Amino acid sequence: MVDVKLKSADDDESISASSTAAPITQSDPSPGANWQTEQERSNPFAMKMLVWVALHLGRTAAQCFLLPITLYFWASSPKVRAASAQYLRKVEASLDLPVGKLSTLKHIHTFSVIVLDRVFMLSGQTDRFNTFIHNFDQMKAVHDRGEGGLFVGAHLGSFEALRVLGTRNPVNDQMLPKLIVRMAMYEENARQINHMLAAINPEATQYVIPLGQADSMLQLQNTIDKGEFVGMLADRHIESRSEPQKRAQSDKRLNAISFLGEPAQFADGPFRLAMVLKRPVFLMFGLYRGGNRYEIFFEELLRPESTGPRNRGAQLASWQKAYVERVEYYCRLAPYNWFNFYDFWQK
């Protein structure tokens, strides 16, 4: 049995890349950047205990712990509840469906289930899940060409669901052996994730590419040149310290794109990187569908027509807009799979 080498994160993995292929750098987050200044709420002992229960007693036993954990987190996290309700109102309004009083609890519980399932996926126990890959033939053709590229996702569902592609699915026999996806993320996020991985699957730490280092661009280039893929998330905007002053001088919102009926900011780093490396972008979303079922959606994000360096801004905006439209589509398809628990629209 061959395992897909993959790792993702709960934090943002967007990057900044210049059109001249300069080294990737990390700007200091602004103190006012909402998600970047939120402290992660976690209990190391409780997490270790839950991982131990999952790996030694199984998924059913571990799920017994999820409801009290979810109830506690839901009751003690007013900001998370407010962010969940904000998002659910928008997505349910677009579907013309009412939001129930306990919808936020269901939303957080779905997140808890997916976090638990990551433990099994990272430890190679992918046979626990019934997973169907949409557009599998197209994805197989991309993999067989050995050209490499970018997999761009969002904090939507589980990016780790890609790991099932390295195992034989007993339901539909969809399999892509030797598929390698290395996740690109900022240095601090990479350190946190590598610490967690060391407790679950130490081998997976080598499939994280930290950004903000002098050789980050070189690592990304080498990864793709070898026919491997770089995985990134593009639904959280990275705000530098200088941007609040820029916005004060202009009414224009940086990277603001209509999402579920209201402008929101998204990262453009993955698309800048694609332009620098001249590689295709493929969208990848692993949506949880209840029970042990996941659906992986794979599609190529068509590259805007190249009209010269002066129009790169327009090309970038076109690419990013297409990405946001697809994220919006999949949010409507599986509303409780969206996991940006902060004021995403930031009025």
N, C-alpha and C positions, 0 to 999 in steps of 0.2 A: 504494500500500500504506500502510495506516494503522498506526501503532505505538501500543501501550498505554503510557501514561506511568506508570511504576512504579519504585519502588526499595524494597529491603528491606535487612536487615542480619543479621550473625551474632550480634550482641549483643542484649540485651533491649530491648523497646520497650513495656514496660508503663508506665502513668501513674497518677497520683493525681488524682482530681477530686472535689470536694465536692458535696453535693446542692444547694448554693446557687449553683452555677455560678461559684465564685470562680476566680481565675487558677490555672492549674496550676503547681505548684511541685515542685521536686526536693529531696528530703531527702538528707543526706549518708549514703552507705552505711556500714553498720557494718563495722569491721575484721574482724569474724567472719563476715561474709556470704560464703559460699564462692565462688560464681561471680563475684561483684563484685570480689573481691580477687585473682583469678587473672590473671597477666600473659599477654597474648596472645603466642603464639610465632609469629614470622614473620620472613622475610628479605626486606626490600624489593627488593634486587637480584634475588633468585630469583623473586619475584612478578612484577616488571616483565618479566623474561626470559620467564616462562611466558605472560604476557599477550601479549607480542610474538609468540611462537611460535604461540599460538592464533589471533591475528588475521591473521597473515601466512602461516602454513603450514597452518592448519586444525586441526580437532578431533582427527583421527587422530594427527597428529604430536605434538600437545600431550599426548595421552594416554600417549605413550611415556615422558614424564617423570613421570607420576603414580605408577607402581609404585615406582621408587626413592625418590621423595619420601614416599610412604606408608610404605614399609619403614623409612626413617630416623625418621619421626615416631613410628611404632609402637614401634620399638626404644628410642627415647630419651625416651619419655613414659610412665613407669609410672603416673602419676595418670590419664592418659587411658585406658590399657589397663584399669585397675581400674574406672573409671567405666563403660566400655563393657561389661566383663564383668558388673558389677552389674546394669546395665539388661538385658542379653541373658538373664541367668539368670531374671530376673523375667518378661520377655515370653515367652521360650521355655517356661518352666514353665507359663504360662497357656495355651500351645498344646500342652503335653505333648510337646515336642520337645527332644532333647538339644542342648547347646551344644558345638560343636566347638572344638578347640584353637586354630584359626585364625579363629574367628568374629570376634574383636575386630579382626583385620587386615582382614577383609572389611568390617566396619562402618566403619572409618576410610577405607578405599579408596572406599566408596560416598560418603562425605562429600567426598572429594577430587574425585570425578567431578562432583558437583553444584556444587562451588565453581568448577570449570573451566567448566561449562556456563553459569554465571551471566555469565561474560565474553561469551559469544556472545549470550545473551538481552539483556544490557544494551547491546550494540553493534548490536542490531536484526537479528541473524542467526537469527531464530526458525524459518526454513524448514529448518534443519538437524534439527529435532525432529519426531517423530511424536507428537502430543498429542491425547488424547481428554478432553473435558469432560463429566463426569457432571452430570445435571440442568441441561443447557444451556438448555433452554426456560424453566425457572424463573429462571435467572440473566438471560436476555435480557429477560424480563418485568420484573424488578427494574430493570434498566438502562434500559429503555424508559420506565418511569414517571418517571425523572429526579428521584427523591426523595433520592438519596444515602443513605449509611449507613456502617456499620463492617464491614470485613472483618477477622475475627479468626483468626489462625493460631497456629502454634507453631514451635519449632525442629524441624520435621518436614518433610522433603522440601525443596522449593524454592518460596518465595513468588514468585520472579521468573518462574516458569512462567506466571503470569498474562499475561505480555507476549505470548504466542502468541494471545491473544484479539483482538489488533489486526491480525493477519495472517491471510490466507486459508489454512486448513489444506488441503493437497492431498488428504488422506485423507477427511475428513468435512465439510469446508466450514463448520466452526463458527467464527464470527467476531463480535466485538462492537467495531466501530470507535468511536473517541472515548471509550472507557472510560478514566477517569482515577482512579488510586489513588495517594494521597500517604501515604508511610509516616511515622508518628509515632514518634520515639525521643528518648532523652535527649541533652542537648547534646553531651557528650563523644563518645557513639556517633555522633551526627550529623556531628561534625567529622571523625572517622576515615573514615566512609563517604563523605563529600563529597570527601575527599582521594583516595580510591580511584576514585570516579566521574569525577573530573576527568581521570584517565588513560585511562578507557575511553569514557565518554560524558558530556562536561561538561553537556549539556542536562538530564541526569537529576537533577542536584543540586537543581533547583528543585522537585522532587517529594518532598523530605524536609522534614518539619515538626519543628523542634527543640522539645523540651519543656523546661520550667523557665524560660521567659521570660514576661515580663509579658503578652504578647499571644498566648501559646500557645493558650489557650481560644478567643480570637477567630479565630485562623487555622483552628482545627478547625471552629468553627461556620460560618465562611464557606465552607470547603471543601465541607461537606455541604449547605449551603443552595444551592450552585451545582449540585447534583446529582452531585457527585463523591463518592468514597469515601475513607475514612481506613483505612489498613491498620495493624494492631497485632498483636503477639505476646503471649500471656498465659500462657506456661508457665514464667516465671521470676519468682519473688517478689522484690520490692525491699524490703530490710530497712533501716530507719532505725536511727540510733545508739541510740534510746530503746527499741527493741523487745527487746533482750536483757534489760534490767531488767524489762520488763513480763513476759517469760516466766518470769523468776526468781520473780515474785510469783504466778504462776499456772501450773498444769499444762496449760492450754489452749494448743495450738499454733495460731498465727495462720494462717488460710487453709489449714489442713491438710485435705486431701481424700484419700480412698483412691484410689491409682493403682497398678495392677498389683499389688494385694494388700497395699500398705503405705501409710500416710499420707505425703503429700508436700505441699509448699507451692507454691501457684500465685498469680499476680498477679490482682487483682480490678479493677485500674484501668480496663481497657477496658469492663467492665460498669458501673462507676460512671459512666463517661463517657456510655455509652448511656442511662443513666437521666437524667443531666443534660440531654442533648440530645434526649431522647425520640425516639431513632432505633432502627431495627431492627439486629440483629446477624446477620451471615452468616459462617458458618465457611468457610474456604478452605484447602485443603491440596493442594499440587502434589507428588505422589509420583513418585519415580524408579522405573522398572520395568525397567531394564536396556537396554543398547544406546543407542538415541537416543529411547526411549519414556518419556513422562510421562503421568500421569493427573491431571487436576484434579478435585477433589471440592468441590462447592458445595452448601451447604444452609443454610437459615435456622434459627437457634437461637431457638426459641419463647420469647417474653418471659413471665416469670411474671406472674400476675394481680396487678394493682395494688390494694393494700388500704390505702393511706394511708402517710404518712411514717413512722409508728411501726414499720411492718413492712418497711421498705426493707432492713434487714439480712437478713431471711429471704428476701426476693426476690432479693437479691444472691447469697446462698448457693445458692439453687436454680438460678440462672442459671449460676453458676460450676461447680456440680456437674454440670450437663448438659454443659458444655463439656469437663470433664475426662473424662467418660464417652466422648465422641466422640473425644477425643485417644487414649484407651486403645484404642478400636476401630480407629483407623487405624494405631496402633503394631502391633497384631496383624496387620493387613492387609499392612503393609510394614515389618517389624521393623528393617531396617537403615537406615531413613530418619530415625531419631531422633538428634538431634545436640546433646544436652546432656551434654557430656563432663566432668562433675564429679559429686561425691557428691550426687545429686539428692534422695535421701531423707533425708540428714543426720540419722542417728540421734544 
